[in-house]
Every structure is written in structure tokens, then in C-alpha cells.
């Protein structure tokens, strides 16, 4: 088994997440499909990590486990000092609600609600939320509060989704191909919003992508192949999203 312990940028900072020897096996008929094969991973406070790898490498499975959407077949996962591995469904629901923001490739906005109302879906149940207006302002959409998704571009809709995710002030933001459905110009706008949230709010961020150029904006790049971490690389200097060649 090959695995790498991913060191935080500052070893004095306690990790937000710690995964130890995580495996995930799916049974398809009589065949076991190994999505993860012994992954060790730490994510530090305020860190942005880009996960790279081909389809089927285990990126989404790993992020789903960190976010409490799935459970590993083996190994342990900790959020700060809380072990998630054996947590009940009720505990995982509370963990996701209080601590994790999700951003997916497709925006999952409610078409009949305005940008403000889509964000309010989260702020109405969060413990210490921003106002929808503040969250949308942070992603550059203060002027689109009362517009419906059909009246916005794909990049604007994705930024509404980011505003919705950060409005509850999550400890960690998990992003699965957030620019995958966007062209280069709108993709860079979305990356800028994520970059700003990480820098200004200190939100630990994991960003899955197939686009290797995006790795330049991260503090650290983790490459997966066949369910294993095969490379861990710290960026000496982060690039700005506008400097990324798409």
C-alpha cells in the first residue's frame, strides 16, 4: 500500500481534517471496486488544497468522505478532535450543517427564488450566518440580489452557489469541479471568488479539478491516481486567478 502523509504549511496549526489510512470499496455485483486505497491527508486551518487526478482516481470519493456525505470502508477521519468514522446519521447531518460548505459543478439553485432567497435558504438555519446581502457582496454580486437564476450567467449562478455555501461561515469549503461547466473568463471569476474567501475569511478549502493550470492558486497540490495519493507539492508562491492560463 502506498500513501503519503500530507504536511500542513505550518505544523503548529492543528488540522481541520485528518484522514488516516482511508479506504473505500464499492461492491458491483460480485466485484469489489476500490475507490480509495489507504489515503492519509491533513488539511490545515486557512489552507487551500487542489486535488488533481483523472476520472475515477478517487477525488470525489475522498471529498464526500471528508464532508460527511459518505463513510469510509476502513481507516479513520477526524474533524478537529471529533472522529467522523463511526458517527451517526444525525451527527453527520449536524456536522455538515454547522461546519461544511459545498460547491458543486452544477449550481443547484432553486429557479423560482432570487439570488438573495437562494442564499437565505442557508442563513435561516445556520447558527451564526452572514446576511444574504453580505455573502453575495463577498462574491461580487451585490447588484444581483433580486435576480433569478434564469437572469444570470453561468458564472454568476456559480458565485451565488458559493455565497450560499459561505453564508453560514463554514470551517471548510469543499468544491467539486466548480469551474467544470464554465468557459475560461467566467471560470476565472469563480476562482477569484474562492481565492478571496480563502484569503479573507481563512476558510480551509479543497478544490477538485481536472484543469492542471488551476493548481497554481493553491497552497498545496495533491494528485490522486487509482485511489492513492501519488504526489504532494507545496506551491512556493500562489498565483492569482487572473494569472492562470486556462
C-alpha positions, 0 to 999 in steps of 0.5 A, a space after each residue: 500500500 502506498 500513501 503519503 502523509 500530507 504536511 500542513 504549511 505550518 505544523 503548529 496549526 492543528 488540522 481541520 481534517 485528518 484522514 488516516 489510512 482511508 479506504 473505500 470499496 464499492 461492491 458491483 455485483 460480485 466485484 469489489 471496486 476500490 475507490 480509495 486505497 489507504 489515503 492519509 491527508 491533513 488539511 490545515 486551518 486557512 489552507 487551500 488544497 487542489 486535488 488533481 487526478 483523472 476520472 475515477 482516481 478517487 477525488 470525489 470519493 475522498 471529498 464526500 468522505 471528508 464532508 460527511 456525505 459518505 463513510 469510509 470502508 476502513 481507516 479513520 477521519 477526524 474533524 478537529 478532535 471529533 472522529 467522523 468514522 463511526 458517527 451517526 446519521 444525525 451527527 453527520 447531518 449536524 456536522 455538515 450543517 454547522 461546519 461544511 460548505 459545498 460547491 458543486 459543478 452544477 449550481 443547484 439553485 432553486 429557479 423560482 427564488 432570487 439570488 438573495 432567497 437562494 442564499 437565505 435558504 442557508 442563513 435561516 438555519 445556520 447558527 451564526 450566518 452572514 446576511 444574504 446581502 453580505 455573502 453575495 457582496 463577498 462574491 461580487 454580486 451585490 447588484 444581483 440580489 433580486 435576480 433569478 437564476 434564469 437572469 444570470 450567467 453561468 458564472 454568476 449562478 456559480 458565485 451565488 452557489 458559493 455565497 450560499 455555501 459561505 453564508 453560514 461561515 463554514 470551517 471548510 469549503 469543499 468544491 467539486 469541479 466548480 469551474 467544470 461547466 464554465 468557459 475560461 473568463 467566467 471560470 476565472 471569476 469563480 476562482 477569484 471568488 474562492 481565492 478571496 474567501 480563502 484569503 479573507 475569511 481563512 476558510 480551509 478549502 479543497 478544490 477538485 479539478 481536472 484543469 492542471 493550470 488551476 493548481 497554481 492558486 493553491 497552497 498545496 497540490 495533491 494528485 490522486 491516481 487509482 485511489 492513492 495519493 501519488 504526489 504532494 507539492 507545496 506551491 512556493 508562491 500562489 498565483 492569482 486567478 487572473 494569472 492562470 492560463 486556462 
